[in-house]
């Protein structure tokens, strides 16, 4: 990465949404799994409300509740719960997730998982505490737990493993595109079923689909000798072109996808015309911020700040190259961000789930960053969905504002902390 691409690290909260929430997409992706969270009533309340579980649904996750009596015991007892899970759900693998309270209690999770694990149904410990992980990062922990169960591929077996969970339709799109380009695919990690994990060895090319999986990618390189693709992540026409051209090059296949990229941009022209010249401010916490900001910049928007919980210089190198000149901030201080938003008057703010609604209440055109995690925005098939997520909020504001139905930033104040006020002006 060129040394001129710099970022600032501030002192803000870097985990504003709990790592347990990754269960919401992972239990659906790994269809023969069960996720057991050792936590409190707060954990149960979070999952029940955040994931919107219907009363008649039988999701394959649960919370083993810690009560006051458990605080004095050396280790929680979960053997009966594991037996019930096996009996009722018949999973092939059970993931035991940590949360904040047992982490503080110093529960020995590795030993706890081992005590209830069997060769037939392994129980795998997954660190996912909100003290240490933002909510998308905990997928990295799940994939690290799965790595020992991936078969070892011989060195001569040169194939692709796509790294990161995407829904089945998007996964099919990647498999079909690889076949169209004549590229051999070993599978996806995570796979749809525990016993379908792809073989990985020195000849494997790991193609990351998500920007929040650097630890799993690094382990695959160090422990299996696999090659990790260094490219843009496959978001938007520019990202998809770079991703596939770089991936093909690893197999000696030279492809030029300039026409494919141009056709994709033309397909979303109505959206990019709205985005062109607009000022966008990223204050979210999903770890998707870098590739999303790069896509918006390519679409003609002006990214005035891109904040994200973590920046990995090696794993995010290609994205950082394309963001030269953008104000990049790691672990941003939210009070400072509020002042910047008030001063710079962005046309769109991508914010976390905690702060988006208060910003909207003050007339800021804001978007939940969380929506990007749960939407099919990868690859060529996801281009329209991706750009539509940005423009939907802007179109809504444009429709409501002339009718006087949307709040506006008046010449008043917006508190950022007790006793502190920030003057705001009409945007």
ZAKE-743940 format. One record per atom (N, C-alpha, C, O): x, y, z; residue in one letter. Coordinates in steps of 0.2 Angstrom, whole numbers, plus 5000, padded with zeros to 4 digits. Layout:
XYZa ...
# end
This chain:
500449945000x 500050005000x 500450065000x 500950065004x 500350114996x 500750174996x 500750215003x 500250215006x 501350235005x 501350265012x 500950325012x 500750345018x 500750355007x 500350425007x 499650415009x 499350455011x 499450345009x 498750335011x 498750325019x 498950275021x 498550375022x 498550375029x 497850385032x 497350395029x 497850365039x 497150365042x 497350385049x 497850375052x 496850415053x 496850445059x 496550395064x 495950365062x 496850385070x 496450345075x 496250385081x 496650425083x 495650385082x 495350425088x 495250385094x 495450325094x 494850405098x 494650375105x 493950355106x 493750355111x 493550345100x 492850335101x 492750265102x 493150225102x 492050255104x 491850185105x 491950145098x 491750165093x 492250085098x 492350045092x 491849985091x 491849955086x 491449975097x 490949925096x 490349955098x 490149965104x 489849965094x 489249995096x 488649945094x 488049965096x 488849895092x 488349845091x 488649775092x 489149755090x 488249735096x 488549675099x 488749615094x 488449605089x 489349585095x 489549535090x 489049475090x 489149435085x 488649465095x 488149405095x 487649415089x 487349365087x 487549475086x 487049485080x 487249445074x 486849425070x 487949425073x 488149385067x 487749315067x 487649285062x 487549295073x 487149235073x 486549235068x 486349185065x 486249305067x 485649315063x 485749285056x 485249265053x 486349295053x 486449275046x 486849205046x 486749165041x 487249195051x 487649125051x 487249065052x 487349015049x 486749075057x 486349005058x 485848995052x 485748935050x 485749045048x 485349035041x 485849005036x 485648965032x 486449025036x 486949005031x 487148935032x 487148895027x 487348915038x 487548855040x 486948815042x 486748815048x 486648775038x 485948755039x 485848695044x 485348675046x 486448665045x 486448605050x 486748625057x 487048585060x 486748695058x 487148715064x 486648735070x 486048745068x 486948745076x 486548775081x 487048825085x 487648805086x 486748875087x 487248925090x 486948935097x 486348955098x 487348925102x 487148925109x 487548985112x 488148985112x 487249035115x 487549095118x 487549085125x 486949075128x 488049095128x 488149095136x 488049165138x 488549205137x 487549185140x 487449265142x 486849275147x 486749235151x 486649335147x 486149355152x 485449375148x 485449365142x 485049395152x 484349415149x 484449475144x 484049475140x 484949515145x 485049565140x 485249545134x 485049565129x 485649485134x 485849455127x 485249425124x 485149435118x 484849395128x 484149365125x 483749415122x 483449405117x 483649475126x 483249525124x 483549555117x 483149575112x 484149565117x 484449595111x 484349545105x 484149575099x 484449485105x 484349435099x 483649435097x 483449435092x 483149425102x 482449425101x 482249485097x 481849475093x 482449545099x 482149605096x 482549625090x 482249645085x 483149615090x 483549635084x 483449585078x 483349615072x 483349525079x 483249475074x 482549465072x 482349435067x 482049495076x 481349495074x 481049425073x 480749405069x 481249385078x 481049315078x 480349305079x 480049335084x 479949275074x 479249265075x 479149205081x 479549165082x 478549215084x 478349165089x 478349095087x 478449055091x 478149085081x 478049015078x 478648985075x 478748925073x 479249035075x 479849005072x 480248965076x 480148965082x 480648915074x 481048875078x 481748895075x 482148845072x 482048955077x 482748965075x 483248925078x 483148895084x 483848915075x 484348865078x 484848905082x 485448905081x 484548945086x 485048985091x 484648995098x 484048995098x 485048995103x 484749005110x 485249035114x 485849035113x 484949065120x 485349095125x 485349045131x 484749035134x 485949025134x 485948995140x 486049045145x 486549075146x 485549055149x 485449115154x 485849105160x 485849055163x 486349155161x 486649155168x 486249195173x 486049245172x 486149155178x 485749185184x 486249205190x 486849195189x 485949235195x 486449255200x 486749195204x 487349205205x 486449145204x 486849085207x 487449065203x 487949035206x 487449075197x 487949055192x 488649095194x 489149075192x 488549155197x 489049195198x 489549165203x 490149185203x 489349125207x 489749095212x 490049025210x 490448995214x 489848995205x 490048935202x 490648945198x 490748995195x 491048885198x 491748895194x 491648885187x 491948925183x 491148845185x 490948845178x 490248835177x 489948795181x 489948865172x 489248855171x 489048775169x 489548745166x 488548755170x 488348685168x 487848685162x 487348715162x 488148665156x 487748665150x 487548595147x 487348595141x 487748545150x 487748475147x 487048465146x 486848435140x 486548475150x 485848465149x 485548505143x 485148475139x 485748565142x 485548605137x 485848575130x 485448575125x 486448555130x 486748525124x 486348465122x 486248455116x 486248425127x 485848365125x 485148375123x 484948345118x 484848425125x 484148445122x 484248475115x 483848465111x 484748515114x 484848545107x 484948485102x 484648485097x 485348435104x 485448375100x 484848335099x 484648315093x 484448335104x 483848295103x 483248335099x 482948295095x 483248395100x 482648435097x 482848455090x 482448455085x 483548475089x 483748505082x 484148465078x 484248475072x 484448415081x 484948365077x 485448405073x 485448385067x 485848445076x 486348485072x 486948445071x 487048395074x 487348465066x 487948425064x 488548465068x 489048435069x 488448525070x 488948565074x 488548615078x 488048645076x 488848625084x 488548675089x 489148725090x 489748705092x 488948785090x 489448845091x 489248865098x 488648885099x 489748875103x 489648905109x 489948975109x 490548975109x 489549025110x 489749095109x 489749125116x 489349115120x 490349165117x 490449195123x 490049265123x 489849285117x 489949295128x 489649365128x 490049405134x 490449375137x 489849465135x 490149505140x 490249485147x 490749475150x 489649465150x 489649445157x 490149385158x 490549385163x 490049325155x 490449265156x 491249285155x 491649255158x 491349335150x 492049355149x 492349385155x 492849375157x 491949425158x 492149465164x 492249415170x 492649425174x 491749365170x 491849315175x 492349265174x 492549215178x 492749265168x 493349225167x 493049155166x 493449105168x 492549145163x 492349075161x 492849045156x 493049075152x 493048985158x 493548945153x 493148915148x 492948855148x 493048955142x 492548925137x 492848865133x 492448825131x 493548865132x 493848815128x 493648745132x 493448695129x 493748745138x 493648685142x 492948665143x 492748605142x 492548715143x 491748705143x 491548675137x 491148625137x 491748705131x 491548675125x 491848605124x 491448555122x 492448595126x 492748525125x 492348475129x 492348415128x 492148495135x 491848445140x 491148415137x 490948365139x 490848455132x 490148435130x 490248415122x 489748395119x 490848415120x 490948405112x 491048325111x 491348295116x 490748305106x 490848235104x 491148235096x 490948275093x 491448175094x 491648175087x 491048175082x 491048205077x 490448155085x 489848155081x 489548225080x 489348245074x 489548265085x 489248335085x 489748375089x 489748385095x 490248405086x 490748445089x 490448505092x 490048535089x 490648535098x 490448595101x 491048645100x 491548625103x 491048695096x 491548735095x 491548805098x 490948835098x 492048825102x 492048885106x 492148945101x 492548945096x 491748995101x 491749055097x 491749115101x 491249135104x 492349155102x 492349215105x 491949265102x 492049285096x 491449295105x 490949345101x 490749405106x 490349435104x 491149415111x 490949465116x 490949535113x 491449545109x 490449575115x 490449645113x 490949685116x 491149735113x 491349655121x 491949695123x 492549695118x 492949735118x 492549645114x 493049635110x 492949635102x 493349645098x 492249625100x 492149615093x 491549665091x 491049665095x 491649695086x 491049725083x 490649675079x 490849615078x 489949685078x 489549635076x 489649595070x 489549535070x 489949625065x 490149585059x 490849545060x 490949495057x 491249565065x 491849535066x 491749465069x 492249415068x 491249455072x 491149385075x 491149335070x 491249275072x 490949345064x 490949295059x 491649265058x 491749215057x 492149315059x 492849295058x 492949235063x 493349195062x 492749245069x 492849195075x 492549135073x 492849075074x 491949135070x 491549075068x 491949035063x 492048975063x 492249075058x 492649035052x 493249015055x 493548955053x 493549045060x 494249015063x 494048955066x 494448905066x 493448945070x 493348885073x 493148825068x 493248765070x 492948845062x 492848795057x 493448775053x 493448715050x 493948815053x 494548795049x 494848725050x 495048695045x 494948705056x 495248635058x 494848575054x 495048525053x 494248595053x 493748535050x 493748545042x 493448495039x 494148585039x 494148595032x 494648535030x 495248535032x 494548495025x 494948445023x 495648475020x 495648535018x 496148445020x 496848465018x 496848455010x 496848395009x 496948505006x 496948484999x 497748474997x 498148515000x 497848434992x 498548424990x 498848484987x 498448524984x 499448494986x 499748554983x 499548564976x 499448624973x 499448514972x 499248514965x 498548534964x 498348544958x 498148534969x 497448554969x 497348624969x 497248654975x 497348654963x 497348734963x 496648754962x 496348754956x 496248774967x 495548794966x 495448854970x 495848874975x 494848884969x 494648944973x 494148924979x 493748884978x 494248954985x 493848954990x 493549024992x 493949064993x 492949034991x 492649104992x 492549105000x 492249065003x 492849165003x 492849165010x 492349225012x 492349285010x 491849205016x 491349245019x 490649225017x 490549195012x 490149235022x 489449215021x 489049265016x 489049325018x 488749235011x 488349275007x 487749225006x 487749165007x 487149255004x 486549215003x 486649164997x 487049174993x 486149114997x 486249064992x 486249094985x 486549074980x 485849144984x 485749174977x 486349204975x 486649194969x 486649244979x 487349274978x 487849224977x 488349234973x 487849174981x 488349124981x 488349084974x 488849074971x 487749074971x 487649044965x 487849094959x 488149064954x 487749154960x 488049204955x 488849204955x 489049204949x 489149194961x 489849194960x 490149124957x 490549124954x 489749074959x 489949004956x 489849004948x 490248984945x 489349034946x 489149034939x 489649084935x 489849064930x 489849144938x 490349184935x 491049154935x 491349154930x 491249114940x 491849074940x 491849024934x 492349014931x 491248994933x 491248944928x 491248974921x 491548944917x 490949034921x 490949074914x 491649094912x 491849094906x 492049104917x 492749124916x 493249064916x 493849074915x 492949004917x 493448944917x 493848934923x 494348914923x 493648964929x 494048964935x 493748904939x 493148904941x 494148864942x 493948804946x 493848824953x 494148864956x 493248804956x 493048824963x 492948764967x 492648714965x 493248764973x 493248714978x 492648714982x 492348674985x 492348784983x 491848794988x 491848854991x 492248904990x 491448864996x 491348925000x 491448905008x 491348855010x 491748955011x 491848955018x 491549015021x 491749065021x 490949005025x 490648945027x 490248905022x 489948945017x 490248845022x 489748805017x 489048805020x 488948815026x 488648775016x 487948775018x 487848715024x 487348725028x 488248665024x 488248615029x 488948605031x 489448605028x 488948575037x 489548565041x 490048515037x 490648525037x 489748465034x 490148415031x 490248435024x 490548385020x 490148495022x 490348515015x 490848565015x 490948595010x 491248575020x 491748615020x 492248605015x 492448545014x 492548655012x 492948645006x 493648625008x 493948645013x 494048585004x 494748565005x 495148625004x 495048664999x 495648635008x 496048695007x 496848675008x 496948635013x 497248695004x 497948675004x 498348735001x 498148785000x 499048715000x 499448764997x 499248784990x 499448844988x 498848754986x 498648774980x 498048814980x 497848834974x 497748824985x 497048854986x 497148934986x 497648954989x 496748964982x 496649034982x 496049054986x 495549044984x 496149094991x 495649114995x 495449184993x 495849234992x 494749184991x 494449244988x 494049274993x 493449254993x 494249324997x 493849355002x 493249394999x 493349434995x 492649385001x 492049414999x 491849475004x 491449525003x 492049465010x 491949515016x 492549545018x 493049515019x 492549615020x 493149645022x 493249635030x 493749675032x 492849595033x 492949595040x 493249525042x 493049505048x 493649495038x 493849425039x 494649415039x 494849365036x 494949465041x 495749465040x 496049405044x 496549375042x 495749385050x 496049335054x 496049265051x 496449225051x 495449255049x 495349185046x 495749185039x 496049135038x 495749235035x 496249235029x 496949225031x 497249185028x 497149255036x 497849255038x 498049185041x 498549155040x 497549155045x 497649085047x 497749035041x 498148985041x 497249045036x 497349005030x 497949005027x 498248955024x 498249065026x 498849075023x 499449045027x 499849015024x 499449055034x 499949035038x 499948955039x 500448925039x 499348925040x 499248855042x 499148815037x 499348755037x 498848835031x 498748795025x 499248815019x 499248775014x 499548865020x 499948885014x 499548915008x 499748925003x 498948935009x 498448955004x 498649025002x 498949065006x 498549044996x 498649114994x 497949154995x 497449134992x 498049214998x 497449254999x 497449314993x 497949344992x 496949314990x 496849364984x 496849434987x 496549444992x 497249474984x 497349544985x 496949584980x 497249594974x 496349604981x 496049644976x 495549684979x 495449694986x 495149724975x 494549764978x 494049704980x 494049654977x 493649724985x 493049674987x 492549684982x 492449734979x 492149634981x 491649634975x 491049674976x 490449644977x 491149734978x 490549784979x 490549834973x 491049864972x 490049834969x 489949884964x 490349864957x 490749814958x 490149894952x 490449874945x 491249874946x 491549834943x 491549934949x 492249934949x 492549884953x 493049854951x 492249864959x 492549814963x 492449744960x 492949704960x 491849734957x 491749664953x 492349654948x 492549604947x 492449704944x 492849704938x 493549684941x 493949634939x 493849724946x 494449714949x 494549644952x 495049614951x 494049624956x 494049564959x 494049504954x 494549454955x 493749504949x 493749444944x 494349444940x 494649394938x 494549504938x 495149504934x 495749484938x 496149444935x 495849504944x 496349484948x 496349414950x 496849374950x 495749384951x 495649314953x 495849274947x 496149224948x 495649294941x 495749254935x 496549254934x 496849204931x 496849304935x 497649304934x 497949254938x 498549234936x 497749234944x 498049184948x 498049114944x 498449074946x 497649114940x 497549044936x 497849054929x 497649014925x 498149104927x 498449114921x 497949134916x 498049134910x 497349164918x 496849184913x 496749254913x 496649284918x 496849284907x 496849354906x 496149374904x 495949354898x 495849414907x 495149434905x 495149514906x 495449544910x 494749544902x 494649614902x 493849624903x 493449614898x 493649644908x 492949654910x 492749724909x 492249744913x 493049764905x 492949834905x 492149844902x 491849894905x 491949804897x 491349814894x 490849794899x 490249824900x 490949744903x 490449714908x 490349774914x 489849784916x 490949804916x 490849854921x 490449914918x 490049944921x 490649934912x 490249994909x 489549974908x 489150024909x 489349914907x 488649894906x 488349904913x 487749924913x 488649884918x 488349884925x 488249954927x 487749974930x 488750004926x 488650074927x 488050104923x 487750144926x 488050084917x 487450104913x 486750084916x 486350124916x 486750024919x 486149994922x 485950034928x 485350034929x 486450064931x 486250104937x 486350174936x 486350214941x 486250204930x 486450274929x 485950314932x 486150374934x 485350294933x 484850344936x 485050354943x 484950404946x 485350304947x 485550314953x 486150354954x 486250394958x 486650344949x 487350374950x 487250454948x 487650494950x 486750464944x 486550534943x 486350574949x 486550634950x 485950534953x 485750564959x 486350574964x 486450624968x 486850524964x 487350524969x 487950574967x 488350594971x 487950584960x 488550624958x 488550694961x 488150734962x 489150714964x 489250774968x 489050774975x 489150824978x 488650724977x 488350724984x 488950714989x 489350674988x 488850744995x 489350735000x 489050685005x 488550685007x 489550635006x 489350575010x 489750565016x 490450575015x 489550555021x 489950545028x 489750475030x 489250455032x 490350435031x 490250365034x 490450375042x 490950385044x 489950355046x 490050355053x 489750285056x 489550285062x 489750235052x 489450175054x 489950125057x 490550145059x 489750065058x 490150015062x 490149945060x 490249895063x 490049935053x 489949875050x 490649835048x 490649775046x 491149875047x 491749855044x 491649855036x 492149825033x 491149875033x 491049875026x 491149945023x 491149955017x 491349995028x 491450065026x 491950075020x 491750115016x 492450045021x 493050055016x 492750045008x 492850085004x 492549975007x 492349965000x 491750004998x 491650024992x 491250015003x 490650055001x 490850124999x 490550154995x 491350155003x 491550225001x 491950224995x 491850274991x 492350174993x 492650174987x 492150164981x 492250204976x 491650124982x 491150124977x 490750194976x 490650214970x 490550224981x 490250284980x 490750334977x 490450374973x 491350334979x 491850384975x 491850374968x 491850414964x 491850304966x 491850284959x 491250304956x 491150324950x 490650314959x 490050324957x 489950404956x 489450424954x 490450444958x 490350514957x 490250554964x 490250614963x 490150524969x 489950554976x 490650584979x 491150554977x 490550624983x 491150654987x 491150624994x 490650644998x 491550584996x 491650555002x 492050595007x 492650605006x 491750635011x 492050685015x 492350655021x 492850675024x 492150595024x 492450555029x 492250485029x 491650465027x 492650445030x 492550365030x 492850345037x 493450335037x 492350335042x 492550305048x 492350235048x 491850215046x 492750195052x 492650125052x 492950095059x 493450125061x 492750045062x 493050025068x 493750005068x 494150015072x 493949965062x 494649945062x 494849945055x 494449945050x 495549965054x 495849965047x 496449915047x 496849925051x 496449865043x 496949815042x 497349835036x 497149825030x 497949865037x 498349895031x 498449845026x 498449855020x 498549775027x 498649725022x 498049705019x 497949705013x 497549685023x 496949655021x 496549705017x 496149695012x 496549775019x 496149825015x 496649865011x 496449925009x 497249845009x 497649885005x 497349914999x 497449974997x 497049874995x 496849894988x 496249944989x 496249984985x 495849934994x 495349984995x 495650054997x 495350104995x 496150045002x 496450115004x 496750144998x 496750214998x 497050114993x 497350144988x 496850184984x 496950244982x 496250164983x 495650204980x 495350254984x 494950294981x 495550254990x 495250314995x 495750364996x 495650405001x 496350364993x 496850414994x 496450484993x 496150504988x 496550534998x 496250594998x 495650605003x 495450655004x 495350545004x 494750545009x 494950545016x 495450515018x 494650575020x 494750575027x 494550515030x 493950495031x 495050475032x 494950405035x 495050405042x 495550425044x 494650375046x 494650375053x 494450305056x 493950275054x 494950285060x 494850225064x 494550235071x 494850285074x 494050205073x 493750215080x 493650285081x 493850325086x 493150315077x 493050385077x 492750405084x 492350375087x 492850465086x 492550505092x 491850535089x 491850575085x 491350505092x 490650525089x 490550605090x 490250635086x 490750625096x 490650695097x 490950745092x 490750785089x 491650725090x 491950755085x 491550745078x 491550795074x 491350685077x 490950675071x 490350725070x 490150745065x 489950725076x 489350775076x 489550845074x 489250875070x 490150865077x 490350935075x 490550935067x 490350985064x 490850885065x 491050885058x 490350885053x 490350915048x 489850845055x 489250835052x 488950905051x 488650925046x 488950945057x 488551005058x 488951055053x 488651095050x 489651055053x 490051105049x 489951085042x 489951135038x 490051025040x 490151005033x 489450995029x 489450985023x 488950985033x 488250975030x 488250925025x 488050935019x 488350865026x 488350805021x 487650795018x 487150805022x 487650775012x 486950755009x 486750685012x 486150675012x 487150645014x 486950585017x 487450555022x 488050565021x 487250535027x 487650505033x 487450435033x 486950415034x 487950385033x 487850315034x 488150305042x 488650315043x 487650295046x 487750295053x 487550225056x 487250185053x 487750215062x 487650155065x 486850155068x 486550205068x 486650095070x 485950085072x 485750125078x 485150145079x 486250145082x 486150185088x 486050255087x 485550285090x 486350285082x 486350355081x 485950375075x 485850435074x 485750335070x 485450355064x 484850385065x 484650445063x 484350355070x 483750385071x 483750455074x 483450505072x 484150465079x 484250535082x 484550585077x 484250645077x 484950565072x 485150605067x 484650625062x 484550685060x 484250575060x 483650585056x 483150635060x 482850685056x 483050625066x 482650675070x 482850745070x 482450795071x 483550755068x 483750825068x 483850845060x 484150895059x 483550805056x 483550825049x 484050805045x 484050825039x 484550765047x 485050735043x 484750675039x 484350635042x 484950675033x 484750615029x 485250565031x 485850565029x 485050515034x 485450465037x 485150395035x 484650385034x 485650345035x 485550275033x 485850225038x 486450235040x 485450175040x 485750125045x 486350085041x 486150055035x 486950085043x 487450045040x 487249975041x 487449935036x 486849955046x 486749885047x 486349855041x 486449795040x 485949895037x 485549865032x 486049835026x 485849785023x 486649865026x 487149835021x 487349765022x 487449725018x 487349755029x 487549685031x 487049635029x 487249575027x 486449645030x 485849605029x 485649605021x 485049565020x 485949635017x 485649645010x 486149605005x 486749605006x 485849585000x 486249544994x 486549594990x 486349614984x 487149624992x 487449684988x 488149664985x 488449704982x 488349594985x 488949574982x 488849554975x 488349534973x 489449564971x 489449534965x 489049574960x 488749624961x 489049554953x 488649584948x 487949584950x 487549634948x 487749524953x 486949524954x 486749574960x 486149584960x 487249594964x 487049644969x 487149714968x 486949754972x 487349734962x 487449804960x 486849844961x 486949904964x 486349824959x 485749864959x 485449874966x 485249934968x 485549824970x 485349824977x 485749874981x 485549914985x 486449864980x 486949904983x 486749984982x 486750024987x 486750004976x 486650074974x 485950104977x 485950154979x 485450054976x 484850074979x 484750094986x 484350134988x 485150054990x 485250074997x 485450144999x 485150175004x 485850164995x 486150234996x 485650284994x 485450334997x 485250274988x 484850324985x 484150324988x 483750374988x 483950274991x 483250264994x 483150324999x 482650354999x 483650325004x 483550375009x 483550445006x 483150495008x 483950465001x 483950524998x 483350544994x 483050594994x 483050494991x 482450504987x 481850514992x 481450554991x 481850474998x 481350485003x 481350555005x 480850595006x 481950585007x 482050655010x 481750705004x 481450755006x 481950694998x 481750734993x 481050744992x 480750794991x 480650684993x 479950684992x 479650714998x 479150754998x 479850705004x 479550735010x 479650805012x 479250835015x 480250825011x 480550895013x 480050945010x 479850995013x 479850945003x 479450995001x 478751005004x 478451055004x 478550945006x 477850945010x 477950965017x 477350965020x 478550975019x 478550995026x 478550935031x 478350945037x 478650875029x 478550815033x 479150795036x 479150745040x 479750815034x 480350795036x 480650845041x 480650905039x 480950835046x 481250885051x 481850915047x 482150875043x 482050975049x 482551005046x 483051025051x 482851035057x 483651035049x 484151065054x 484051145054x 484251175050x 483751165059x 483651235060x 484251275063x 484651235066x 484251335064x 484751375067x 484651365075x 484551415078x 484751305077x 484751285084x 485351255087x 485851265084x 485151205091x 485751175094x 485651095094x 485051075094x 486151055094x 486050985095x 486550965100x 487150965099x 486350935106x 486750915111x 487150855109x 486950805106x 487850855110x 488250795109x 488450765116x 488650705116x 488450805121x 488650775128x 488350825133x 488150885131x 488250805139x 487950845144x 488350915144x 488950915145x 487950965144x 488251035144x 488551055138x 488851115138x 488551015133x 488851035126x 488351045121x 487951005121x 488451105117x 487951115112x 488351125105x 488951155106x 488051115100x 488351125093x 487851165089x 487351135088x 488051225087x 487651265082x 487551225076x 488051205073x 486951225073x 486751195067x 486451245063x 486151285065x 486551235056x 486251275051x 485851235046x 485951175046x 485351265043x 484951235038x 485351195032x 485851235030x 485251135031x 485651105026x 485351105019x 485651075014x 
# end
